[in-house]
Amino acid sequence: MTCSQCNHDLDHCHGTLVIHADTRVDCTEPDCVDFEIVRHTLVLDCTELDGGCSCTVIAQESQLLRVS
């Protein structure tokens, strides 16, 4: 199977872009250096990761401190 975006020489990434609660972004493709959403077919919120993400705990604690 070949990638249609590769066949058309379109700038894209085969990894999954992960958007974190602390506004960081990561890509599962180790060689990815451009984290624009439009380059990624798959985009996830970090809360959707199996086991969650440590940044959501930090964001929740920070929110609690502001509220109290």
C-alpha positions in Angstrom: 0.0 0.0 0.0 1.3 3.5 -0.8 0.4 6.8 0.7 -1.6 9.0 -1.6 0.0 12.1 -0.1 3.4 10.7 -0.8 2.4 9.9 -4.4 1.4 13.5 -4.9 4.5 14.9 -3.2 2.4 16.7 -0.6 4.1 17.9 2.6 2.7 15.7 5.4 3.6 13.5 8.3 2.7 9.8 8.9 2.8 10.2 12.7 0.0 11.2 15.1 0.1 14.7 16.5 -0.6 14.8 20.3 -1.9 18.1 21.7 -1.2 18.5 25.4 -3.2 20.4 28.0 -0.1 22.6 28.7 -0.2 23.7 25.0 2.8 21.6 24.0 2.5 19.4 20.9 4.4 16.1 20.2 4.4 13.8 17.2 4.8 10.0 17.3 7.0 10.2 14.3 10.6 10.7 15.7 11.8 12.6 12.6 8.9 15.1 12.6 10.0 18.7 13.1 6.9 20.6 11.9 4.0 20.2 14.3 1.4 22.0 12.2 -2.0 20.3 12.4 -2.6 20.4 8.7 0.5 18.2 8.1 -1.0 15.4 10.3 -3.9 13.1 9.4 -4.3 11.9 12.9 -4.5 14.5 15.8 -5.3 13.5 19.4 -5.8 15.3 22.6 -3.4 13.9 25.2 -6.3 12.9 27.4 -7.2 10.3 24.8 -3.8 8.4 25.3 -3.9 5.1 27.1 -2.9 5.8 30.6 -3.5 9.5 30.3 -0.8 12.1 30.3 1.1 13.7 33.1 0.5 17.2 31.8 -3.3 16.9 32.5 -2.6 16.3 36.2 -0.4 19.4 36.3 -3.0 21.5 34.4 -5.7 20.3 36.8 -3.6 21.1 39.9 -2.8 24.5 38.5 -6.5 25.2 37.9 -7.4 24.1 41.4 -4.8 26.5 42.8 -6.2 29.4 40.8 -9.8 28.6 42.0 -9.0 28.3 45.7 
